[in-house]
């Protein structure tokens, strides 16, 4: 069973009083973002309590001097005052604030930050392009399992584009290029829609600007490595939201959403022909994003072509979340960044279990039984190649979370909570599978009419869900009493049957209740696998 390295989480639910609240403010070229997080010092993780975004357009600087305009400064002050008040209302112990490209390049940028500190009491770090890239890497790292593959992270901001090559252990290359959606809109777009020759000129400029960064990350790739491309922030999120409207089943969230280069090319071809009014009419674009989406989309399209990737994955986490992770690192709440990254899946499951008041000691026993059955029944009760094992563990840890809503039909409530919750490190398809495995651990087997079954795509995924749910059903049937009685279980194949022997923790313990409960699963085993279940 997966465990967090070098730490053991107590079975009791962590009190809300132990949570530490911290705020992060990102003063960007186009917008100012606020994030308030609840940091759990035990799990060494954080959850997002609140996010706010306001379009302050600091990148609209004076054309002659490049200075921040009085209007933009006033908009920023109004927003920062609002952020400060929101953070105070949530009792944060610290607000970490970073300013990026627009303030970094403006001749009056430091004067602006000095005024912010004097008038609002906010101390703002003016970060370099490489530091911005590092924080983006930390943010993405906090919400996505990298595994053994290197990842190319692309963040298209208003004033700059960060391209990072990284793995779960460290960043291999951090780059920042002065091409961003707001900057390119301001410097290149004279007519909208742009004439084809002007569009070609802009694409060539983007390509030339990105070339040093692309060359750098390519040099840092080892021979034979195939990186995964991750895109973050406004431009990528907006394009992914547009693409998702074309899907048969649009996702509930964009985290982990996959956007192909072919689909992106179709979207860009459509956007470049539209007038600003037509783009503003699109339901997935707000007015400000509609103004700057074309240059941002051209950056994304050009970068994908230069890097030779056919698909990208969306990360909803970026600089703001990176500021929170960096704060945790500085407070020694994360000692080993690699251990932190490699245990994202376990950490997020434990966090959800805490959130819904799951009895963790009992959930761990069920998970232990489920994994034991999995390991002993390969080729008999399942033909899984390994991917289902971790999903089985997650479903076992969360199978009872629906009792947080109601004891009656709690397996259906469990499905809803997992389906609509935040499982970091899992793709949407995997999250749907975890939810379905937990949903079918009791009562009826999957039916075609069930929404939870309809959402599972493909025969292989359905086969995995069905077999893992059967294992969880057997494991959960052994959880009849608050205290543990079973010391071990042994599974053996028979002629057209499967035999499970239960061993008590001590010889005097009576396991008749557990044997009866396990035997009650016999009809489900026969229906699903065509095998008789024998309990000894």
C-alpha positions as CSV (number, residue, x, y, z in Angstrom):
1,X,0.0,0.0,0.0
2,X,1.4,3.4,-0.9
3,X,2.7,5.4,2.1
4,X,4.1,8.9,2.5
5,X,7.8,8.7,2.9
6,X,9.3,9.5,6.3
7,X,5.9,10.4,7.8
8,X,2.9,8.7,9.2
9,X,-0.4,10.5,9.4
10,X,-2.5,10.0,12.5
11,X,-5.8,8.2,12.2
12,X,-7.6,11.1,13.8
13,X,-8.8,13.9,11.7
14,X,-6.5,16.9,11.8
15,X,-8.1,19.8,13.6
16,X,-8.8,22.9,11.5
17,X,-6.9,24.8,14.2
18,X,-3.6,23.1,13.1
19,X,-4.0,24.6,9.5
20,X,-1.8,27.6,8.7
21,X,-3.3,30.1,6.3
22,X,-1.1,32.0,3.9
23,X,-1.9,34.3,0.9
24,X,-0.1,34.7,-2.4
25,X,-0.5,37.7,-4.7
26,X,0.8,37.7,-8.3
27,X,1.1,41.2,-9.8
28,X,1.1,40.3,-13.5
29,X,1.2,42.3,-16.7
30,X,-2.5,41.7,-17.5
31,X,-4.0,40.8,-14.1
32,X,-3.5,40.6,-10.4
33,X,-4.2,37.2,-8.9
34,X,-4.9,36.4,-5.2
35,X,-4.8,32.9,-3.7
36,X,-5.5,32.1,-0.1
37,X,-4.3,28.6,0.9
38,X,-4.8,26.4,4.0
39,X,-1.5,24.7,4.7
40,X,-1.6,21.3,6.5
41,X,1.7,20.9,8.4
42,X,1.1,17.2,9.0
43,X,0.3,16.2,5.5
44,X,2.8,18.8,4.2
45,X,0.2,19.9,1.6
46,X,-2.1,22.8,1.0
47,X,-5.6,23.3,-0.3
48,X,-6.9,26.4,-2.1
49,X,-9.4,28.3,0.0
50,X,-10.1,31.2,-2.3
51,X,-8.9,32.7,-5.6
52,X,-9.5,36.2,-7.0
53,X,-8.5,37.8,-10.3
54,X,-8.8,41.3,-11.5
55,X,-7.7,42.7,-14.9
56,X,-5.5,45.7,-14.0
57,X,-3.6,45.9,-17.3
58,X,-0.3,47.1,-15.9
59,X,1.2,46.2,-19.2
60,X,-0.5,49.1,-20.9
61,X,2.4,51.4,-20.3
62,X,3.3,54.8,-21.7
63,X,4.3,54.4,-25.3
64,X,7.1,56.9,-25.1
65,X,8.7,56.2,-21.7
66,X,7.5,52.7,-20.9
67,X,6.4,53.8,-17.5
68,X,3.4,52.4,-15.7
69,X,0.4,54.7,-16.4
70,X,-1.4,56.6,-13.6
71,X,-4.6,54.8,-14.6
72,X,-3.0,51.3,-14.4
73,X,-1.4,52.2,-11.0
74,X,-4.8,53.3,-9.6
75,X,-6.4,50.1,-10.8
76,X,-3.6,48.1,-9.2
77,X,-4.0,49.9,-5.9
78,X,-7.7,49.3,-5.8
79,X,-7.2,45.6,-6.4
80,X,-4.3,45.2,-4.0
81,X,-6.3,46.9,-1.2
82,X,-9.1,44.4,-1.9
83,X,-6.7,41.5,-1.8
84,X,-5.1,42.7,1.5
85,X,-8.6,43.0,3.1
86,X,-9.6,39.5,1.9
87,X,-6.4,38.0,3.2
88,X,-6.8,39.6,6.6
89,X,-10.4,38.4,6.8
90,X,-9.1,34.8,6.5
91,X,-6.6,35.3,9.2
92,X,-3.5,34.6,7.1
93,X,-0.2,34.6,8.9
94,X,1.7,36.0,5.9
95,X,1.0,37.4,2.5
96,X,3.7,36.7,-0.1
97,X,3.6,39.0,-3.1
98,X,5.5,38.9,-6.4
99,X,5.6,41.4,-9.3
100,X,6.6,40.2,-12.7
101,X,7.3,41.5,-16.2
102,X,5.4,44.8,-16.4
103,X,6.7,46.2,-13.1
104,X,10.2,44.7,-13.7
105,X,10.6,46.6,-17.0
106,X,8.9,49.9,-16.1
107,X,11.2,52.7,-15.1
108,X,8.8,53.7,-12.3
109,X,8.3,50.0,-11.3
110,X,10.3,50.3,-8.1
111,X,8.6,53.6,-7.2
112,X,5.3,51.8,-7.6
113,X,6.3,48.9,-5.3
114,X,7.6,51.4,-2.7
115,X,4.3,53.1,-2.7
116,X,2.5,49.8,-2.3
117,X,4.6,49.0,0.8
118,X,4.2,52.4,2.4
119,X,0.4,52.8,1.7
120,X,-0.8,49.2,1.9
121,X,1.9,47.5,4.0
122,X,2.5,44.9,1.4
123,X,6.1,43.9,0.8
124,X,6.5,42.9,-2.9
125,X,9.3,40.8,-4.3
126,X,10.3,42.1,-7.8
127,X,11.3,38.8,-9.3
128,X,13.5,38.1,-12.3
129,X,12.3,36.1,-15.3
130,X,14.3,33.0,-14.2
131,X,12.8,33.3,-10.7
132,X,9.4,33.6,-12.2
133,X,10.1,30.4,-14.2
134,X,11.2,28.6,-11.0
135,X,8.1,29.5,-9.1
136,X,5.9,28.4,-12.0
137,X,7.7,25.1,-11.9
138,X,7.0,24.7,-8.2
139,X,3.3,25.5,-8.8
140,X,2.9,22.9,-11.5
141,X,4.9,20.4,-9.5
142,X,2.4,20.8,-6.6
143,X,-0.5,19.6,-8.7
144,X,0.8,17.1,-11.3
145,X,2.6,13.8,-11.0
146,X,5.7,13.9,-13.2
147,X,6.7,10.3,-12.8
148,X,10.0,9.5,-14.5
149,X,9.3,11.7,-17.6
150,X,10.8,15.1,-18.2
151,X,8.2,17.9,-18.6
152,X,8.3,21.0,-20.8
153,X,6.3,23.7,-19.0
154,X,5.1,26.7,-21.0
155,X,3.6,29.7,-19.3
156,X,2.4,32.5,-21.6
157,X,1.9,35.7,-19.6
158,X,1.0,39.2,-20.6
159,X,4.6,40.4,-20.9
160,X,6.8,37.3,-21.0
161,X,6.8,33.6,-21.8
162,X,8.5,31.2,-19.5
163,X,9.7,27.8,-20.9
164,X,11.0,25.3,-18.3
165,X,12.5,21.8,-18.7
166,X,12.0,19.9,-15.5
167,X,11.4,16.5,-13.8
168,X,10.2,15.5,-10.4
169,X,13.6,16.1,-8.9
170,X,14.7,19.5,-10.2
171,X,14.4,22.1,-13.0
172,X,17.0,21.4,-15.7
173,X,16.4,24.7,-17.6
174,X,14.6,27.9,-16.6
175,X,14.0,30.5,-19.4
176,X,12.1,33.7,-19.7
177,X,11.5,35.4,-23.1
178,X,10.0,38.9,-23.6
179,X,7.1,37.8,-25.7
180,X,3.6,37.9,-24.0
181,X,0.0,38.3,-25.1
182,X,-0.3,41.9,-24.0
183,X,3.1,43.0,-25.2
184,X,2.5,41.5,-28.7
185,X,-1.0,42.9,-28.9
186,X,0.4,46.4,-28.1
187,X,3.4,46.2,-30.4
188,X,2.1,44.3,-33.5
189,X,-1.6,44.4,-33.8
190,X,-2.6,47.5,-35.9
191,X,-5.6,45.9,-37.6
192,X,-7.9,43.3,-36.1
193,X,-8.2,40.8,-37.6
194,X,-4.6,41.0,-38.8
195,X,-3.8,40.7,-42.5
196,X,-2.1,37.5,-43.4
197,X,1.3,39.2,-44.1
198,X,1.2,40.9,-40.7
199,X,0.3,37.6,-39.0
200,X,3.2,35.9,-40.8
201,X,5.6,38.7,-39.6
202,X,4.4,38.3,-36.0
203,X,4.8,34.5,-36.1
204,X,8.4,34.9,-37.4
205,X,9.1,37.4,-34.6
206,X,7.8,34.9,-32.0
207,X,9.8,32.1,-33.5
208,X,13.0,34.2,-33.5
209,X,12.4,35.3,-29.9
210,X,11.7,31.8,-28.6
211,X,14.6,30.2,-30.4
212,X,17.3,30.6,-27.7
213,X,14.9,29.2,-25.0
214,X,13.9,26.3,-27.2
215,X,17.5,25.5,-28.1
216,X,18.4,25.6,-24.4
217,X,15.8,23.1,-23.3
218,X,16.5,20.8,-26.2
219,X,20.2,20.7,-25.3
220,X,19.2,19.6,-21.7
221,X,17.2,16.6,-22.9
222,X,18.9,13.3,-22.6
223,X,19.1,11.1,-25.8
224,X,15.9,9.1,-26.2
225,X,13.8,11.2,-23.8
226,X,10.3,12.2,-24.8
227,X,9.1,15.1,-22.7
228,X,5.5,15.8,-21.8
229,X,4.4,19.4,-22.6
230,X,2.4,21.3,-19.9
231,X,0.8,24.6,-20.5
232,X,-0.4,27.0,-17.8
233,X,-2.1,30.4,-17.2
234,X,-4.6,32.5,-19.1
235,X,-3.9,31.9,-22.8
236,X,-3.6,28.1,-22.5
237,X,-6.6,27.9,-20.2
238,X,-8.8,29.9,-22.5
239,X,-7.9,27.8,-25.5
240,X,-8.4,24.6,-23.6
241,X,-11.9,25.9,-22.5
242,X,-12.7,26.6,-26.2
243,X,-11.5,23.1,-27.2
244,X,-13.5,21.4,-24.4
245,X,-16.8,22.9,-25.7
246,X,-16.3,20.7,-28.8
247,X,-15.9,17.5,-26.8
248,X,-18.8,15.1,-26.4
249,X,-18.4,15.3,-22.7
250,X,-16.8,18.5,-21.6
251,X,-14.6,18.1,-18.5
252,X,-15.6,19.5,-15.1
253,X,-12.2,21.1,-14.7
254,X,-9.3,21.8,-17.0
255,X,-6.5,20.4,-14.8
256,X,-5.0,17.5,-16.8
257,X,-7.0,18.3,-20.0
258,X,-5.2,17.3,-23.1
259,X,-5.1,19.6,-26.2
260,X,-3.8,18.2,-29.4
261,X,-1.8,20.3,-31.9
262,X,-4.4,19.6,-34.6
263,X,-7.2,20.9,-32.4
264,X,-5.1,24.0,-31.5
265,X,-4.4,24.7,-35.2
266,X,-8.1,24.6,-35.9
267,X,-8.8,27.0,-33.0
268,X,-6.1,29.4,-34.1
269,X,-7.3,29.4,-37.7
270,X,-10.7,30.3,-36.5
271,X,-9.6,33.0,-34.1
272,X,-7.4,34.9,-36.5
273,X,-10.2,35.4,-38.9
274,X,-12.6,36.8,-36.2
275,X,-13.3,40.4,-35.4
276,X,-12.9,41.5,-31.8
277,X,-16.7,41.6,-31.5
278,X,-17.0,38.0,-32.7
279,X,-14.3,36.9,-30.2
280,X,-16.0,38.7,-27.4
281,X,-19.2,36.8,-28.2
282,X,-17.5,33.5,-27.5
283,X,-18.8,32.2,-24.2
284,X,-15.4,30.9,-23.0
285,X,-13.6,34.3,-23.5
286,X,-14.1,37.4,-21.3
287,X,-13.7,40.8,-22.9
288,X,-10.1,41.3,-21.9
289,X,-9.0,37.8,-23.0
290,X,-10.8,38.3,-26.3
291,X,-8.5,41.3,-27.0
292,X,-5.3,39.4,-26.5
293,X,-6.1,35.8,-27.3
294,X,-4.7,35.8,-30.9
295,X,-1.1,36.8,-30.2
296,X,-1.1,34.5,-27.1
297,X,-2.5,31.6,-29.3
298,X,0.2,32.2,-31.9
299,X,2.9,31.9,-29.2
300,X,1.5,28.6,-28.1
301,X,1.1,27.3,-31.6
302,X,4.6,28.4,-32.6
303,X,6.2,26.9,-29.4
304,X,4.5,23.5,-30.0
305,X,5.8,23.5,-33.6
306,X,9.4,24.4,-32.6
307,X,9.4,21.8,-29.8
308,X,8.0,19.2,-32.0
309,X,5.2,18.1,-29.6
310,X,1.8,16.8,-30.7
311,X,-0.1,17.3,-27.5
312,X,-0.1,19.4,-24.3
313,X,-1.5,18.9,-20.9
314,X,-3.2,21.8,-19.0
315,X,-2.1,22.7,-15.5
316,X,-4.4,25.0,-13.5
317,X,-1.5,25.6,-11.0
318,X,1.2,28.1,-11.8
319,X,3.0,31.1,-10.2
320,X,0.5,31.7,-7.3
321,X,0.7,28.1,-6.2
322,X,4.4,28.2,-6.6
323,X,4.6,31.1,-4.2
324,X,2.8,28.9,-1.6
325,X,5.1,26.0,-2.2
326,X,8.2,28.3,-1.9
327,X,6.8,29.6,1.4
328,X,6.4,26.0,2.6
329,X,10.0,25.2,1.6
330,X,11.3,28.3,3.4
331,X,9.3,27.3,6.6
332,X,10.7,23.8,6.4
333,X,7.2,22.4,5.8
334,X,8.7,20.6,2.8
335,X,12.0,19.0,3.6
336,X,12.5,16.9,0.4
337,X,11.0,18.4,-2.7
338,X,11.3,15.1,-4.6
339,X,9.5,13.2,-1.8
340,X,6.9,15.9,-1.9
341,X,6.4,15.6,-5.7
342,X,6.5,11.8,-5.7
343,X,3.7,11.5,-3.0
344,X,1.3,13.9,-4.6
345,X,-1.3,11.2,-5.3
346,X,-1.2,9.8,-1.8
347,X,-1.2,13.2,-0.2
348,X,-4.3,14.5,-2.1
349,X,-6.2,11.3,-1.2
350,X,-5.4,11.6,2.5
351,X,-6.4,15.3,2.3
352,X,-9.8,14.4,0.9
353,X,-10.3,11.6,3.4
354,X,-9.6,14.2,6.2
355,X,-11.9,16.7,4.6
356,X,-14.9,14.3,4.7
357,X,-14.2,12.8,8.1
358,X,-13.2,9.4,7.0
359,X,-12.1,7.0,9.8
360,X,-8.6,6.7,8.5
361,X,-7.6,3.7,10.6
362,X,-10.5,1.7,9.2
363,X,-9.9,3.0,5.7
364,X,-6.3,2.0,5.9
365,X,-7.3,-1.5,6.9
366,X,-9.7,-1.8,4.0
367,X,-7.0,-0.5,1.6
368,X,-4.5,-3.0,3.1
369,X,-6.9,-5.9,2.5
370,X,-7.7,-4.6,-1.1
371,X,-4.0,-4.4,-2.0
372,X,-3.3,-7.8,-0.5
373,X,-6.1,-9.3,-2.6
374,X,-4.9,-7.5,-5.7
375,X,-1.3,-8.8,-5.3
376,X,-2.6,-12.4,-4.8
377,X,-5.3,-12.5,-7.5
378,X,-3.5,-11.5,-10.7
379,X,-4.8,-13.6,-13.5
380,X,-7.7,-14.8,-11.4
381,X,-9.8,-11.9,-10.3
382,X,-8.0,-9.3,-12.5
383,X,-5.7,-8.9,-15.4
384,X,-4.4,-5.4,-14.5
385,X,-0.9,-4.5,-15.5
386,X,-0.3,-2.3,-12.5
387,X,-2.1,1.0,-13.2
388,X,-5.2,-0.1,-11.3
389,X,-3.3,-0.8,-8.1
390,X,-2.9,2.8,-7.0
391,X,-6.5,3.6,-8.1
392,X,-7.7,0.7,-6.0
393,X,-5.8,2.1,-3.0
394,X,-7.3,5.6,-3.5
395,X,-10.8,4.2,-3.9
396,X,-10.4,2.1,-0.7
397,X,-9.2,5.1,1.3
398,X,-12.2,7.2,0.1
399,X,-14.9,4.5,-0.2
400,X,-16.7,5.6,2.9
401,X,-16.5,9.4,2.4
402,X,-20.1,9.5,1.2
403,X,-21.2,8.8,4.8
404,X,-20.2,12.5,5.3
405,X,-23.5,13.3,3.5
406,X,-25.7,10.3,4.5
407,X,-25.4,6.7,5.6
408,X,-28.2,5.6,3.2
409,X,-26.8,4.8,-0.3
410,X,-23.5,6.3,0.8
411,X,-21.7,4.7,-2.1
412,X,-23.5,7.0,-4.5
413,X,-22.6,10.0,-2.4
414,X,-19.0,8.7,-2.4
415,X,-19.0,8.7,-6.2
416,X,-20.3,12.3,-6.3
417,X,-17.7,13.6,-3.8
418,X,-14.8,11.9,-5.6
419,X,-16.1,12.9,-9.0
420,X,-16.3,16.5,-8.1
421,X,-13.4,16.7,-5.7
422,X,-9.8,17.7,-6.4
423,X,-7.5,14.7,-6.8
424,X,-4.1,16.2,-7.7
425,X,-1.9,14.0,-9.8
426,X,-4.7,12.1,-11.3
427,X,-6.0,12.7,-14.8
428,X,-9.8,13.3,-15.2
429,X,-10.1,9.8,-16.7
430,X,-8.3,8.3,-13.6
431,X,-10.4,10.4,-11.2
432,X,-13.6,9.0,-12.9
433,X,-12.2,5.5,-12.5
434,X,-11.4,6.0,-8.8
435,X,-14.9,7.4,-8.2
436,X,-16.5,4.4,-10.0
437,X,-14.4,1.8,-8.2
438,X,-15.5,3.3,-4.9
439,X,-19.1,3.6,-6.1
440,X,-19.4,-0.1,-7.0
441,X,-17.9,-1.5,-3.8
442,X,-21.4,-2.4,-2.5
443,X,-24.9,-3.1,-3.7
444,X,-25.4,-3.6,-7.5
445,X,-22.7,-4.2,-10.1
446,X,-22.3,-1.6,-13.0
447,X,-25.2,-1.1,-15.3
448,X,-25.3,0.7,-18.7
449,X,-27.8,3.2,-17.4
450,X,-25.6,4.4,-14.6
451,X,-23.9,7.8,-15.2
452,X,-20.9,6.6,-13.2
453,X,-20.5,3.8,-15.8
454,X,-21.3,5.8,-18.9
455,X,-18.4,8.2,-18.0
456,X,-15.8,5.5,-18.1
457,X,-14.5,5.5,-21.7
458,X,-13.2,2.4,-23.4
459,X,-13.4,-1.3,-22.8
460,X,-10.0,-1.5,-21.0
461,X,-10.9,1.2,-18.5
462,X,-14.3,-0.5,-17.8
463,X,-12.6,-3.8,-17.3
464,X,-10.2,-2.2,-14.8
465,X,-13.0,-0.5,-12.9
466,X,-15.1,-3.7,-12.7
467,X,-12.2,-5.8,-11.4
468,X,-10.9,-3.2,-8.9
469,X,-14.4,-2.6,-7.6
470,X,-14.8,-6.3,-7.0
471,X,-11.6,-6.5,-5.0
472,X,-12.7,-3.4,-3.0
473,X,-16.1,-5.1,-2.4
474,X,-14.3,-8.1,-0.9
475,X,-12.0,-5.9,1.2
476,X,-14.8,-3.7,2.5
477,X,-16.9,-6.7,3.5
478,X,-14.2,-7.5,6.0
479,X,-14.5,-4.2,7.7
480,X,-17.5,-5.0,10.0
481,X,-16.2,-3.8,13.4
482,X,-14.4,-0.7,14.7
483,X,-11.4,-2.7,15.9
484,X,-9.1,-5.0,13.7
485,X,-9.5,-8.7,14.1
486,X,-8.0,-10.0,10.9
487,X,-4.3,-10.6,10.9
488,X,-3.9,-11.9,7.4
489,X,-5.8,-13.3,4.4
490,X,-4.7,-15.9,1.9
491,X,-6.3,-16.3,-1.6
492,X,-6.0,-19.5,-3.5
493,X,-7.4,-20.6,-6.9
494,X,-9.6,-23.7,-7.1
495,X,-11.4,-25.6,-9.9
496,X,-13.8,-23.0,-11.0
497,X,-13.5,-21.2,-7.7
498,X,-11.5,-18.9,-5.6
499,X,-10.8,-19.7,-1.9
500,X,-10.1,-17.0,0.7
501,X,-8.8,-18.0,4.1
502,X,-9.0,-15.6,7.0
503,X,-6.4,-15.6,9.8
504,X,-7.3,-13.8,13.1
505,X,-4.9,-11.6,14.9
506,X,-4.9,-14.1,17.8
507,X,-6.3,-17.6,18.0
508,X,-9.1,-16.9,20.4
509,X,-10.8,-14.3,18.1
510,X,-14.0,-15.4,16.3
511,X,-14.2,-14.3,12.7
512,X,-17.6,-15.8,11.9
513,X,-19.1,-12.3,11.3
514,X,-16.3,-11.5,8.8
515,X,-16.7,-14.9,7.1
516,X,-20.4,-14.4,6.8
517,X,-20.0,-10.9,5.3
518,X,-17.3,-12.1,2.8
519,X,-19.5,-15.1,1.8
520,X,-22.3,-12.6,1.0
521,X,-20.1,-11.4,-1.9
522,X,-20.3,-14.8,-3.6
523,X,-23.1,-13.8,-6.0
524,X,-21.2,-10.7,-7.2
525,X,-18.0,-12.9,-7.7
526,X,-20.0,-15.4,-9.7
527,X,-21.7,-12.7,-11.8
528,X,-18.5,-10.7,-12.5
529,X,-16.0,-13.6,-12.8
530,X,-17.9,-16.8,-13.1
531,X,-16.2,-18.2,-10.1
532,X,-17.5,-19.7,-6.9
533,X,-16.3,-18.0,-3.7
534,X,-15.3,-20.2,-0.8
535,X,-14.4,-18.7,2.6
536,X,-12.4,-20.7,5.2
